[in-house]
Amino acid sequence: MQTRSGPDPRAAFFDARAANWEAHCYPPPVREKLAPLIASFALPAGGTVLDMGTGPGTLLPYLRAALGPGGRVFPFDLSLEMLRQARRKLGPADPPPVLATAMRLPFRGESFDAVVCFAAFPHFEDQGRALAEMARVARPGAAVIIAHLLCRAELLAHHGGHGAVARDTLPEEDRMRELFRLAGLPDPDMVDAPGRYLAVCRKPAGTPGGRA
Ligand SMILES: C[S@@+](CC[C@H](N)C(=O)[O-])C[C@H]1O[C@@H](n2cnc3c(N)ncnc32)[C@H](O)[C@@H]1O
């Protein structure tokens, strides 16, 4: 693993919070929402999933459980300290955590059966580029999923006043649909209601942006 977080100021923000992230953000009433959320993704048994902005690996046990035997989850993040936390959840057979930015994924095209971006998309500096990268690494038929346990308005209020992420937000609905279109993806199914945000589609066969 590399030894320094990148220059994006969000890296330092998340480095500083990594050790207490899960205790702070996932108390039991929030944590109990994770398994049903992941179940709703209907991930393919034994599949290979990319966990975008894995943080301390919050989703790793849930994704692994959903995939079952033979399933593999690839975690990456911008923050080295977050990855140090995530590493504690990995066994010797698990793919190692990767220090990388969502805007330039170090994976070959068409590598994943699902690309899951949970509680991270608002923080990507160039959201169009990040979504294009998600589309590129998804296999034909793979689900491309952006998900939160807060709606767009709740997230805006949640991030406000928090230094480097104060202005990080989800795009408005029309803009999110446009980002999917520009990434070569179909129009996503979207939910934006209290306690839930989802933008989900399946990459069709023949989508440009194949192997890197
Ligand atoms: C709000 S935290 C959520 C982490 C984790 N998904 C969770 O739910 O606990 C957002 C994560 O996205 C990461 N992140 C922010 N910008 C990123 C980027 N450009 N590329 C990769 N990860 C990024 C942060 O370092 C942080 O770990």
The ligand as a Gaussian input file, in Angstrom:
#p B3LYP/6-31G(d) Opt

LIG

0 1
 C      -18.459000       9.849000       3.933000
 S      -17.093000       8.751000       3.788000
 C      -17.913000       7.186000       3.552000
 C      -17.007000       6.025000       3.659000
 C      -17.717000       4.650000       3.609000
 N      -18.302000       4.402000       2.311000
 C      -18.735000       4.580000       4.709000
 O      -19.926000       4.611000       4.421000
 O      -18.330000       4.499000       5.867000
 C      -16.534000       9.132000       2.139000
 C      -15.277000       8.412000       1.739000
 O      -14.966000       8.758000       0.388000
 C      -13.579000       8.924000       0.290000
 N      -13.281000       9.796000      -0.859000
 C      -13.499000      11.123000      -0.967000
 N      -13.093000      11.552000      -2.170000
 C      -12.629000      10.466000      -2.832000
 C      -12.072000      10.256000      -4.118000
 N      -11.915000      11.254000      -4.995000
 N      -11.695000       9.019000      -4.459000
 C      -11.844000       7.978000      -3.585000
 N      -12.371000       8.117000      -2.351000
 C      -12.746000       9.342000      -1.983000
 C      -13.178000       9.539000       1.607000
 O      -11.801000       9.423000       1.880000
 C      -14.068000       8.785000       2.567000
 O      -13.446000       7.629000       3.063000

